[in-house]
């Protein structure tokens, strides 16, 4: 997502309670939002599908991670 939110679209999905609980646990442990984890997971999936990473997946957190 663009920093100004212009190049973004909202997506809604359904997860199992177990999946959501695990995302909540990971987000809390990493000090980031669940939405950030989901965006990075989708980004990684798309990069791997295209043949390689474009940016590193930083789970330690950054300014972007806290949004």
N, C-alpha and C positions, 0 to 999 in steps of 0.2 A: 504494500500500500504506500502510496506517496505520502510524504510527510504532511502535505496539506489536505490529504484525503480525496483529492480530485481523481486520481487514477485507481479507484477502488469500487468494488461492488460488494454488497452484503450477501452472504450465503447462509442458509439455515439448514441444519442437518439434525438427525436424531442419533444419539449415542446410547449405549446401555448404561445402566446406573454404575456398573463396575468401571466402564471406560471413563465416565465423567468423574468418578471418585478418584481414579488414578491420575487423571489430568489435574484435578484440584490439588492432589498431594504433590505432584511434580512441580506445579506452578508455585505452590507455597514454599517447597524446599529450595527452589531456584530463585525465589523472590521476583517472579514475573507473573503476568496475567495469563490465564488460560488461552485467551484469544491469541496472544503472542506465540504460545506453544503450537497452537493449531496452524497459524500462518506459516511458522517455520517448518512444521512437518509437511505441509502442502508444498512449500517451496522446495524442500529436499526431495520429495517424491517426484515433482516435476523435473527438477534438475537431473535426477538419476534416470528418469525416463528419457531425457534428452541426451544422455550420454556423459554427464559429468557435472560436478558442482560449479556454481557461479560465485557463491559467497559462502563463507564458513557458517556453520550452525553454532552460535555462541549461546549455550545454555547458562553460562555464568552470569549473564545479564549485561545490559548496556543501557544507555538512555532510551534507545528504541524498544528494548525489552520491557521497560516499565510502563509502556503505553497500553 
